């Protein structure tokens, strides 16, 4: 924890403090990895969601990923401008746009997923495979208690 700010020993032992530091390090590692492909984290999250859900209305995409509609418009505009998604009138409701991943989007997503996986492997490099699986299981329970 050499690059983390000083915190009193009692604070450094709190799960909330440790989770925050781990999240900040993970965020930095993934953001740096995705940047090598010219991708920002929110753009990657939206592209991943479009690949999983698509074709999907822009409004539903925003609700699902939890992004404000104004921000979603900008992100989808960026992704469309880079040729990673297409936007066409939704056949179920012509007033809405359906967003779908393009072939180039699929190629870029495969590359960025590998980069994200490598960053997460670096984040958890000090853990064994068993410990990594246990960490994911424990964090899942913390994030979604009772599910």
N, C-alpha and C positions, 0 to 999 in steps of 0.2 A: 504494500500500500504506500510505496514511496512517493507516488505522484498525487496522492490525495491530500486535501487540506487537513491541518491538525484538528483533531477532535479529542476531548477528554476520554480516558479509557472506558468509563461507564457508557458513554455515547457509542464508542467503537464496538461495543459488545451488543448493541441493540439490533435485532433483526431488521428493523426499519432502516437504520443507518446503513447496514451492510447491503441490504437489497438496493438501496438508492445508489450506493457506490458501484455495485455490480451492474446495475442497469445503466449508469452513466458510462462505464467502461464498455459494455456491450454495444450501446448506442454509438459510441465513438468508433469502435472497431468496424461495425457494420456500415456506418455512414462513410467511413474512409474507403472501405472495400467497394461499395456501390458507386462511389464517386469515380472510380477508375473506369467505369462504364458510362459516366455522365448521368448517373441516376441518383435521385434523392430518395430518402426513405419513404416519404409519403407517396411518391410516384410509384415506387416499387410495391408498396402495399396495395395501391389501387390497381396496378397492373396485375398483381397476383389475384386480387379479388375478381377482376374482370375475367381472367383465365378460368377461375373456378366457377363463377356464377353466370358468365355471359352466354348469350347476349342478355344484357341487363339494362334496365332503365337507369338513367343518370341519377334520378331521385332515389331509387331503391339502392343503388350503389352507395350513395352518400349516407343513407340511413344505416346500411349494413356495416360500413367501415367506420361510421361515426365522424364524418367530416361535414362541416358546414357547407350548405349548398353553393355559396359564393366561392369557397375554396375548391370545391369539387369541380366547378366549371373551369377554373384556372388549371387545375391538374389535368383534367380530361383534354382541355385545349392543348396543353403542353405535350401530352402523350400522343394526341392526334397529329400535332405538328411534327413530331418525330417519327410518324408513321407506325406507331406501336399499337394504336387502337383505331377502329373506325366507329363513326357515329352515323346511324341511319334512322329514319323514322321507325318507331316501334310498330310492328304490324298489328299488335293488339290495341294500340292507342296512338294514332298518328300525331297527337299533340305532344308526345314524348319521344325522346331519342333513345334508341337502343345502342349500347356501347358493347363492342366486341373486340377481342384481341386479334391483331393482324398476324400474318406469318412472321413478319419482322419482330413483332412484339413477343411472339412465342420464342424466337431465337434469343432475343435480348433477355427475356425472363429466365430461360435456362442458364444463361451466363451469369446473371445477377443472383440467381438462386445458389449456384456453385460458390460465388463470392461470399454470399451471406452465410452459407454453411461453413466455409473456411474461417470466416470471422468468428462464428460461434464456436468452432473447434478450438480456435486460439483462446477465446474467452474461458473455455472449460478445460484447457490443456492440462491443468494440474490434477484433474480428476480421472479416475479409471472409468471404463465404459459403464460399469455397474454404478459407480457414484454419479455419473452423468445422468443415467436413467432415473436414479433415485432423486436427484436434484430436480429434474423435470417433473416427476410425479409430485414432489413436495410443493414446488412452485405452482403447479396446476391447482392443487388443493387450496393454496393461499389465495390465488387469484379468483377462484370460483368455489368458495366454500359451500358445501352441501350439494354440489352437483355430482 
